Amino acid sequence: MIEKVRNEIKELLGKRVVIKINLGRNKEDIYEGIIKNIYHNVFLVNNRCFSYIDIITKDIIVKKL
C-alpha cells in the first residue's frame, strides 16, 4: 500500500498540488505548493514535510492542480 502511494507522489514530483489537511472536529486546512522532493518516508511540498502514512490514514488528501 505504501509503495503505491510513493509511486503516485513520485509522478507528481515538480508539479503543483493542493493538500487538504484534516485537523479533526470537522476542521481542515488547505495547503498549496509544488512537490519539491521525495524521500523514503516523507515528501516535501515547498518547505513543509508530509508523510505517506498521512495519505493512507486520510489525514491529508493530495490532488494535482
C-alpha positions as CSV (number, residue, x, y, z in Angstrom):
1,M,0.0,0.0,0.0
2,I,2.7,2.5,1.0
3,E,4.6,1.7,-2.2
4,K,1.6,2.6,-4.3
5,V,1.3,5.9,-2.5
6,R,5.0,6.6,-3.0
7,N,4.7,5.9,-6.8
8,E,1.7,8.3,-7.0
9,I,3.6,11.1,-5.3
10,K,6.7,10.3,-7.4
11,E,4.5,11.0,-10.5
12,L,3.6,14.4,-9.1
13,L,7.2,15.5,-8.3
14,G,7.7,19.0,-9.6
15,K,4.0,19.6,-10.2
16,R,1.6,21.9,-8.4
17,V,-0.7,20.3,-5.9
18,V,-3.3,21.2,-3.3
19,I,-3.3,19.4,0.0
20,K,-6.3,19.2,2.3
21,I,-5.2,18.6,5.9
22,N,-7.8,17.1,8.3
23,L,-7.4,18.9,11.6
24,G,-10.2,16.9,13.4
25,R,-13.6,18.1,14.6
26,N,-14.7,19.0,11.1
27,K,-11.8,21.4,10.7
28,E,-9.5,21.4,7.7
29,D,-6.7,23.4,6.3
30,I,-5.7,23.8,2.6
31,Y,-2.1,24.0,1.6
32,E,-1.0,24.6,-2.0
33,G,2.5,24.2,-3.5
34,I,4.9,22.2,-5.6
35,I,6.3,18.8,-4.6
36,K,10.0,19.7,-4.3
37,N,11.5,16.4,-3.1
38,I,10.6,12.8,-2.2
39,Y,12.3,10.6,0.4
40,H,11.7,7.1,1.7
41,N,9.1,8.1,4.4
42,V,8.2,11.7,3.6
43,F,7.8,14.2,0.8
44,L,8.3,18.0,0.7
45,V,5.8,20.5,-0.6
46,N,7.6,23.8,-0.7
47,N,9.2,23.8,2.8
48,R,6.6,21.6,4.5
49,C,7.0,17.9,5.1
50,F,4.3,15.3,4.8
51,S,4.3,11.5,5.4
52,Y,3.0,8.9,3.0
53,I,1.2,7.4,6.1
54,D,-0.8,10.6,6.3
55,I,-2.3,9.8,2.9
56,I,-3.0,6.2,3.9
57,T,-4.8,7.2,7.1
58,K,-6.6,10.0,5.2
59,D,-5.1,12.8,7.4
60,I,-4.3,14.5,4.2
61,I,-5.6,14.4,0.6
62,V,-3.2,15.3,-2.2
63,K,-4.7,16.5,-5.6
64,K,-2.9,17.8,-8.7
65,L,-3.9,21.3,-9.8
